[in-house]
């Protein structure tokens, strides 16, 4: 699995930053995926992914019974 990130910054005519996105690229060599997240909500996305990981662990534990 290869994971890469980059930050895209948008600027207004006055040079001020108007928005920033974090782009995450994931590939296993066969199935590339890419998604962008506004930096302003990145912590919320990380929290949601943590919950999803914990849910998957619980589901897998239940399926192994």
NURO-739091 format. One record per residue: y, z, x of N, C-alpha, C, CB in turn; residue number from 0; residue in three letters. Coordinates in Angstrom, 3 decimals, decimal comma, m for minus. Atoms other than C-alpha are relative to their C-alpha. Glycine has a CB too. Example, Ala and Ser with C-alpha at 12.3 -4.5 7.8 and 13.67 -1.06 7.14 Angstrom:
2
<rec n_c2="m1,190" n_c3="0,000" n_c1="0,890" ca_c2="m4,500" ca_c3="7,800" ca_c1="12,300" c_c2="1,200" c_c3="0,000" c_c1="0,900" cb_c2="0,027" cb_c3="1,246" cb_c1="m0,992" i="0" aa="ALA"/>
<rec n_c2="m1,190" n_c3="m0,060" n_c1="m0,820" ca_c2="m1,060" ca_c3="7,140" ca_c1="13,670" c_c2="1,090" c_c3="0,730" c_c1="m0,770" cb_c2="0,462" cb_c3="m1,415" cb_c1="0,414" i="1" aa="SER"/>
***
This chain:
65
<rec n_c2="m1,173" n_c3="0,000" n_c1="0,849" ca_c2="0,000" ca_c3="0,000" ca_c1="0,000" c_c2="1,233" c_c3="0,000" c_c1="0,892" cb_c2="0,000" cb_c3="1,220" cb_c1="m0,965" i="0" aa="UNK"/>
<rec n_c2="m1,268" n_c3="0,035" n_c1="m0,735" ca_c2="3,401" ca_c3="m0,933" ca_c1="1,355" c_c2="1,123" c_c3="0,282" c_c1="m0,990" cb_c2="0,215" cb_c3="m1,385" cb_c1="0,722" i="1" aa="UNK"/>
<rec n_c2="m1,143" n_c3="m0,373" n_c1="0,835" ca_c2="6,550" ca_c3="0,626" ca_c1="m0,086" c_c2="1,258" c_c3="m0,206" c_c1="0,817" cb_c2="m0,107" cb_c3="1,480" cb_c1="m0,505" i="2" aa="UNK"/>
<rec n_c2="m1,287" n_c3="0,223" n_c1="m0,660" ca_c2="10,031" ca_c3="m0,526" ca_c1="0,815" c_c2="1,116" c_c3="0,335" c_c1="m0,982" cb_c2="0,130" cb_c3="m1,472" cb_c1="0,510" i="3" aa="UNK"/>
<rec n_c2="m1,168" n_c3="m0,284" n_c1="0,840" ca_c2="13,423" ca_c3="0,543" ca_c1="m0,482" c_c2="1,229" c_c3="m0,658" c_c1="0,608" cb_c2="0,220" cb_c3="1,533" cb_c1="m0,155" i="4" aa="UNK"/>
<rec n_c2="m1,309" n_c3="0,459" n_c1="m0,466" ca_c2="16,904" ca_c3="m0,867" ca_c1="m0,267" c_c2="1,037" c_c3="0,420" c_c1="m1,033" cb_c2="0,021" cb_c3="m1,558" cb_c1="0,224" i="5" aa="UNK"/>
<rec n_c2="m1,094" n_c3="m0,400" n_c1="0,880" ca_c2="20,250" ca_c3="0,069" ca_c1="m1,731" c_c2="0,935" c_c3="m1,191" c_c1="m0,173" cb_c2="0,768" cb_c3="1,240" cb_c1="0,571" i="6" aa="UNK"/>
<rec n_c2="m0,944" n_c3="1,069" n_c1="0,307" ca_c2="22,424" ca_c3="m2,493" ca_c1="m3,459" c_c2="1,282" c_c3="0,649" c_c1="m0,497" cb_c2="m0,583" cb_c3="m1,001" cb_c1="m1,063" i="7" aa="UNK"/>
<rec n_c2="m1,298" n_c3="m0,576" n_c1="0,348" ca_c2="26,115" ca_c3="m1,649" ca_c1="m3,691" c_c2="0,895" c_c3="m1,082" c_c1="m0,594" cb_c2="0,672" cb_c3="0,645" cb_c1="1,243" i="8" aa="UNK"/>
<rec n_c2="m0,941" n_c3="0,908" n_c1="0,642" ca_c2="28,513" ca_c3="m3,367" ca_c1="m6,082" c_c2="1,407" c_c3="0,560" c_c1="0,194" cb_c2="m0,333" cb_c3="m0,188" cb_c1="m1,521" i="9" aa="UNK"/>
<rec n_c2="m1,381" n_c3="m0,413" n_c1="m0,237" ca_c2="32,229" ca_c3="m3,284" ca_c1="m5,331" c_c2="0,940" c_c3="m0,803" c_c1="m0,893" cb_c2="0,381" cb_c3="m0,180" cb_c1="1,490" i="10" aa="UNK"/>
<rec n_c2="m1,046" n_c3="0,669" n_c1="0,757" ca_c2="35,284" ca_c3="m4,092" ca_c1="m7,400" c_c2="0,915" c_c3="m0,778" c_c1="0,925" cb_c2="0,805" cb_c3="1,009" cb_c1="m0,812" i="11" aa="UNK"/>
<rec n_c2="m0,956" n_c3="0,788" n_c1="m0,786" ca_c2="38,081" ca_c3="m6,367" ca_c1="m6,265" c_c2="0,814" c_c3="0,866" c_c1="0,956" cb_c2="0,938" cb_c3="m0,754" cb_c1="m0,927" i="12" aa="UNK"/>
<rec n_c2="m0,775" n_c3="m0,906" n_c1="m0,848" ca_c2="39,821" ca_c3="m3,320" ca_c1="m4,817" c_c2="m0,840" c_c3="0,643" c_c1="1,111" cb_c2="0,625" cb_c3="1,084" cb_c1="m0,853" i="13" aa="UNK"/>
<rec n_c2="0,875" n_c3="m0,530" n_c1="m1,042" ca_c2="36,841" ca_c3="m2,521" ca_c1="m2,571" c_c2="m0,710" c_c3="1,282" c_c1="m0,365" cb_c2="0,779" cb_c3="0,226" cb_c1="1,223" i="14" aa="UNK"/>
<rec n_c2="0,663" n_c3="m1,239" n_c1="0,419" ca_c2="35,790" ca_c3="0,563" ca_c1="m4,512" c_c2="m1,423" c_c3="m0,278" c_c1="m0,486" cb_c2="0,812" cb_c3="0,693" cb_c1="m1,110" i="15" aa="UNK"/>
<rec n_c2="1,378" n_c3="0,118" n_c1="0,469" ca_c2="32,118" ca_c3="1,115" ca_c1="m5,202" c_c2="m0,004" c_c3="0,182" c_c1="m1,514" cb_c2="m0,934" cb_c3="1,048" cb_c1="0,699" i="16" aa="UNK"/>
<rec n_c2="0,065" n_c3="m0,082" n_c1="1,458" ca_c2="31,492" ca_c3="0,395" ca_c1="m8,877" c_c2="m1,383" c_c3="0,422" c_c1="m0,482" cb_c2="0,375" cb_c3="m1,338" cb_c1="m0,618" i="17" aa="UNK"/>
<rec n_c2="1,363" n_c3="m0,385" n_c1="0,369" ca_c2="27,722" ca_c3="0,936" ca_c1="m8,920" c_c2="m0,897" c_c3="m0,148" c_c1="1,221" cb_c2="m0,532" cb_c3="m0,864" cb_c1="m1,187" i="18" aa="UNK"/>
<rec n_c2="1,016" n_c3="0,135" n_c1="m1,036" ca_c2="24,718" ca_c3="1,416" ca_c1="m6,664" c_c2="m1,370" c_c3="0,103" c_c1="m0,644" cb_c2="0,175" cb_c3="1,078" cb_c1="1,106" i="19" aa="UNK"/>
<rec n_c2="1,381" n_c3="m0,029" n_c1="0,453" ca_c2="21,061" ca_c3="0,706" ca_c1="m7,308" c_c2="m0,912" c_c3="0,206" c_c1="1,197" cb_c2="m0,366" cb_c3="m1,298" cb_c1="m0,754" i="20" aa="UNK"/>
<rec n_c2="1,082" n_c3="m0,080" n_c1="m0,973" ca_c2="17,978" ca_c3="1,709" ca_c1="m5,355" c_c2="m1,085" c_c3="m0,937" c_c1="m0,493" cb_c2="m0,535" cb_c3="1,477" cb_c1="0,178" i="21" aa="UNK"/>
<rec n_c2="1,090" n_c3="0,912" n_c1="0,347" ca_c2="15,417" ca_c3="m1,087" ca_c1="m5,365" c_c2="m1,237" c_c3="0,433" c_c1="0,757" cb_c2="0,365" cb_c3="m1,483" cb_c1="0,326" i="22" aa="UNK"/>
<rec n_c2="1,259" n_c3="m0,433" n_c1="m0,577" ca_c2="11,824" ca_c3="m0,057" ca_c1="m4,747" c_c2="m0,990" c_c3="m1,152" c_c1="m0,138" cb_c2="m0,532" cb_c3="1,302" cb_c1="m0,692" i="23" aa="UNK"/>
<rec n_c2="1,005" n_c3="1,067" n_c1="m0,006" ca_c2="9,245" ca_c3="m2,680" ca_c1="m3,767" c_c2="m1,335" c_c3="0,612" c_c1="0,389" cb_c2="0,395" cb_c3="m1,162" cb_c1="0,981" i="24" aa="UNK"/>
<rec n_c2="1,350" n_c3="m0,496" n_c1="m0,253" ca_c2="5,538" ca_c3="m1,842" ca_c1="m3,926" c_c2="m0,942" c_c3="m1,196" c_c1="0,061" cb_c2="m0,452" cb_c3="1,020" cb_c1="m1,103" i="25" aa="UNK"/>
<rec n_c2="1,010" n_c3="1,045" n_c1="m0,016" ca_c2="2,702" ca_c3="m4,121" ca_c1="m2,877" c_c2="m1,275" c_c3="0,500" c_c1="0,661" cb_c2="0,523" cb_c3="m1,243" cb_c1="0,723" i="26" aa="UNK"/>
<rec n_c2="1,301" n_c3="m0,273" n_c1="m0,611" ca_c2="m0,977" ca_c3="m3,798" ca_c1="m2,149" c_c2="m0,526" c_c3="m1,267" c_c1="0,668" cb_c2="m1,011" cb_c3="0,522" cb_c1="m1,058" i="27" aa="UNK"/>
<rec n_c2="0,380" n_c3="1,270" n_c1="m0,591" ca_c2="m1,000" ca_c3="m7,317" ca_c1="m0,739" c_c2="m0,376" c_c3="m1,048" c_c1="m1,028" cb_c2="m1,134" cb_c3="0,201" cb_c1="0,938" i="28" aa="UNK"/>
<rec n_c2="0,375" n_c3="0,937" n_c1="1,065" ca_c2="m1,993" ca_c3="m8,864" ca_c1="m4,064" c_c2="0,883" c_c3="0,114" c_c1="m1,219" cb_c2="m1,428" cb_c3="0,222" cb_c1="m0,403" i="29" aa="UNK"/>
<rec n_c2="m0,743" n_c3="m0,245" n_c1="1,234" ca_c2="0,126" ca_c3="m7,316" ca_c1="m6,799" c_c2="1,365" c_c3="0,611" c_c1="0,307" cb_c2="m0,798" cb_c3="0,923" cb_c1="m0,937" i="30" aa="UNK"/>
<rec n_c2="m1,329" n_c3="m0,549" n_c1="m0,312" ca_c2="3,794" ca_c3="m6,988" ca_c1="m5,808" c_c2="0,727" c_c3="0,454" c_c1="m1,261" cb_c2="0,847" cb_c3="m1,041" cb_c1="0,741" i="31" aa="UNK"/>
<rec n_c2="m0,818" n_c3="m0,528" n_c1="1,091" ca_c2="6,043" ca_c3="m4,915" ca_c1="m8,037" c_c2="1,339" c_c3="0,410" c_c1="0,580" cb_c2="m0,699" cb_c3="1,208" cb_c1="m0,716" i="32" aa="UNK"/>
<rec n_c2="m1,327" n_c3="m0,387" n_c1="m0,450" ca_c2="9,734" ca_c3="m4,273" ca_c1="m7,810" c_c2="0,781" c_c3="0,510" c_c1="m1,194" cb_c2="0,735" cb_c3="m1,184" cb_c1="0,682" i="33" aa="UNK"/>
<rec n_c2="m0,880" n_c3="m0,487" n_c1="1,056" ca_c2="12,123" ca_c3="m2,201" ca_c1="m9,840" c_c2="1,241" c_c3="0,612" c_c1="0,617" cb_c2="m0,722" cb_c3="1,025" cb_c1="m0,895" i="34" aa="UNK"/>
<rec n_c2="m1,276" n_c3="m0,550" n_c1="m0,449" ca_c2="15,706" ca_c3="m1,056" ca_c1="m9,541" c_c2="0,406" c_c3="1,150" c_c1="m0,892" cb_c2="1,093" cb_c3="m1,078" cb_c1="0,013" i="35" aa="UNK"/>
<rec n_c2="m0,436" n_c3="m1,198" n_c1="0,706" ca_c2="17,158" ca_c3="2,279" ca_c1="m10,526" c_c2="1,436" c_c3="0,296" c_c1="0,412" cb_c2="m0,938" cb_c3="1,217" cb_c1="0,302" i="36" aa="UNK"/>
<rec n_c2="m1,354" n_c3="m0,404" n_c1="m0,383" ca_c2="20,837" ca_c3="3,203" ca_c1="m10,688" c_c2="m0,049" c_c3="1,319" c_c1="0,775" cb_c2="0,906" cb_c3="0,138" cb_c1="m1,255" i="37" aa="UNK"/>
<rec n_c2="m0,035" n_c3="m1,217" n_c1="m0,824" ca_c2="21,557" ca_c3="5,793" ca_c1="m7,996" c_c2="0,411" c_c3="1,212" c_c1="m0,836" cb_c2="0,971" cb_c3="m0,177" cb_c1="1,188" i="38" aa="UNK"/>
<rec n_c2="m0,497" n_c3="m1,110" n_c1="0,830" ca_c2="23,333" ca_c3="7,891" ca_c1="m10,637" c_c2="m1,121" c_c3="0,707" c_c1="m0,760" cb_c2="1,036" cb_c3="m0,514" cb_c1="m0,990" i="39" aa="UNK"/>
<rec n_c2="1,092" n_c3="m0,629" n_c1="0,743" ca_c2="19,998" ca_c3="8,552" ca_c1="m12,394" c_c2="m1,263" c_c3="0,145" c_c1="0,850" cb_c2="m0,312" cb_c3="m0,809" cb_c1="m1,253" i="40" aa="UNK"/>
<rec n_c2="1,166" n_c3="m0,033" n_c1="m0,877" ca_c2="17,688" ca_c3="8,510" ca_c1="m9,370" c_c2="m0,729" c_c3="1,338" c_c1="m0,034" cb_c2="0,417" cb_c3="m0,309" cb_c1="1,411" i="41" aa="UNK"/>
<rec n_c2="0,661" n_c3="m1,308" n_c1="0,062" ca_c2="17,018" ca_c3="12,269" ca_c1="m9,468" c_c2="m0,800" c_c3="0,164" c_c1="m1,289" cb_c2="1,034" cb_c3="1,123" cb_c1="0,115" i="42" aa="UNK"/>
<rec n_c2="0,726" n_c3="m0,082" n_c1="1,272" ca_c2="16,018" ca_c3="12,005" ca_c1="m13,137" c_c2="m1,271" c_c3="m0,844" c_c1="0,044" cb_c2="0,898" cb_c3="m0,458" cb_c1="m1,165" i="43" aa="UNK"/>
<rec n_c2="1,176" n_c3="0,858" n_c1="m0,127" ca_c2="13,639" ca_c3="9,139" ca_c1="m12,333" c_c2="m1,050" c_c3="0,678" c_c1="0,876" cb_c2="0,387" cb_c3="m1,377" cb_c1="0,588" i="44" aa="UNK"/>
<rec n_c2="0,932" n_c3="m0,721" n_c1="m0,872" ca_c2="12,087" ca_c3="11,155" ca_c1="m9,497" c_c2="m0,672" c_c3="1,129" c_c1="m0,775" cb_c2="0,733" cb_c3="0,560" cb_c1="1,245" i="45" aa="UNK"/>
<rec n_c2="0,571" n_c3="m1,068" n_c1="0,828" ca_c2="11,605" ca_c3="14,097" ca_c1="m11,894" c_c2="m1,018" c_c3="m0,559" c_c1="m0,991" cb_c2="1,112" cb_c3="0,746" cb_c1="m0,753" i="46" aa="UNK"/>
<rec n_c2="0,916" n_c3="0,613" n_c1="0,976" ca_c2="10,001" ca_c3="11,806" ca_c1="m14,488" c_c2="m1,282" c_c3="m0,482" c_c1="0,673" cb_c2="0,688" cb_c3="m1,176" cb_c1="m0,718" i="47" aa="UNK"/>
<rec n_c2="1,190" n_c3="0,435" n_c1="m0,734" ca_c2="7,650" ca_c3="10,328" ca_c1="m11,887" c_c2="m0,867" c_c3="1,181" c_c1="0,410" cb_c2="0,402" cb_c3="m0,800" cb_c1="1,233" i="48" aa="UNK"/>
<rec n_c2="0,757" n_c3="m1,207" n_c1="m0,335" ca_c2="6,644" ca_c3="13,828" ca_c1="m10,824" c_c2="m0,794" c_c3="0,474" c_c1="m1,212" cb_c2="0,944" cb_c3="1,119" cb_c1="0,495" i="49" aa="UNK"/>
<rec n_c2="0,706" n_c3="m0,371" n_c1="1,233" ca_c2="5,771" ca_c3="14,657" ca_c1="m14,442" c_c2="m1,152" c_c3="m0,970" c_c1="m0,263" cb_c2="0,975" cb_c3="0,017" cb_c1="m1,208" i="50" aa="UNK"/>
<rec n_c2="1,053" n_c3="0,995" n_c1="0,214" ca_c2="3,804" ca_c3="11,394" ca_c1="m14,721" c_c2="m1,175" c_c3="0,237" c_c1="0,944" cb_c2="0,555" cb_c3="m1,419" cb_c1="0,197" i="51" aa="UNK"/>
<rec n_c2="1,073" n_c3="m0,292" n_c1="m0,958" ca_c2="1,860" ca_c3="12,257" ca_c1="m11,566" c_c2="m0,799" c_c3="1,212" c_c1="m0,449" cb_c2="0,576" cb_c3="0,236" cb_c1="1,408" i="52" aa="UNK"/>
<rec n_c2="0,687" n_c3="m1,211" n_c1="0,465" ca_c2="1,062" ca_c3="15,739" ca_c1="m12,898" c_c2="m0,843" c_c3="m0,286" c_c1="m1,234" cb_c2="1,015" cb_c3="1,108" cb_c1="m0,308" i="53" aa="UNK"/>
<rec n_c2="0,762" n_c3="0,390" n_c1="1,192" ca_c2="m0,029" ca_c3="14,243" ca_c1="m16,238" c_c2="m1,261" c_c3="m0,766" c_c1="0,385" cb_c2="0,868" cb_c3="m0,854" cb_c1="m0,939" i="54" aa="UNK"/>
<rec n_c2="1,158" n_c3="0,781" n_c1="m0,443" ca_c2="m2,322" ca_c3="11,770" ca_c1="m14,460" c_c2="m1,062" c_c3="0,902" c_c1="0,629" cb_c2="0,436" cb_c3="m1,081" cb_c1="1,004" i="55" aa="UNK"/>
<rec n_c2="0,946" n_c3="m0,946" n_c1="m0,600" ca_c2="m3,903" ca_c3="14,597" ca_c1="m12,458" c_c2="m0,743" c_c3="0,763" c_c1="m1,094" cb_c2="0,734" cb_c3="0,989" cb_c1="0,944" i="56" aa="UNK"/>
<rec n_c2="0,626" n_c3="m0,743" n_c1="1,099" ca_c2="m4,550" ca_c3="16,562" ca_c1="m15,671" c_c2="m0,969" c_c3="m0,890" c_c1="m0,779" cb_c2="1,074" cb_c3="0,567" cb_c1="m0,947" i="57" aa="UNK"/>
<rec n_c2="0,877" n_c3="0,926" n_c1="0,732" ca_c2="m6,000" ca_c3="13,518" ca_c1="m17,444" c_c2="m1,263" c_c3="m0,276" c_c1="0,806" cb_c2="0,738" cb_c3="m1,327" cb_c1="m0,310" i="58" aa="UNK"/>
<rec n_c2="1,155" n_c3="0,282" n_c1="m0,832" ca_c2="m8,260" ca_c3="12,709" ca_c1="m14,506" c_c2="m0,949" c_c3="1,188" c_c1="0,079" cb_c2="0,446" cb_c3="m0,396" cb_c1="1,386" i="59" aa="UNK"/>
<rec n_c2="0,838" n_c3="m1,207" n_c1="m0,023" ca_c2="m9,487" ca_c3="16,307" ca_c1="m14,368" c_c2="m0,807" c_c3="0,101" c_c1="m1,295" cb_c2="0,873" cb_c3="1,275" cb_c1="0,197" i="60" aa="UNK"/>
<rec n_c2="0,690" n_c3="m0,042" n_c1="1,302" ca_c2="m10,338" ca_c3="16,123" ca_c1="m18,081" c_c2="m1,096" c_c3="m1,059" c_c1="m0,067" cb_c2="1,005" cb_c3="m0,209" cb_c1="m1,156" i="61" aa="UNK"/>
<rec n_c2="0,982" n_c3="1,088" n_c1="0,043" ca_c2="m12,159" ca_c3="12,797" ca_c1="m17,668" c_c2="m1,208" c_c3="0,287" c_c1="0,883" cb_c2="0,648" cb_c3="m1,308" cb_c1="0,430" i="62" aa="UNK"/>
<rec n_c2="1,115" n_c3="m0,316" n_c1="m0,915" ca_c2="m14,317" ca_c3="14,206" ca_c1="m14,860" c_c2="m0,972" c_c3="1,019" c_c1="m0,597" cb_c2="0,545" cb_c3="0,533" cb_c1="1,326" i="63" aa="UNK"/>
<rec n_c2="0,862" n_c3="m1,042" n_c1="0,591" ca_c2="m15,774" ca_c3="16,905" ca_c1="m17,122" c_c2="m1,226" c_c3="m0,587" c_c1="m0,616" cb_c2="0,749" cb_c3="0,797" cb_c1="m1,042" i="64" aa="UNK"/>
***
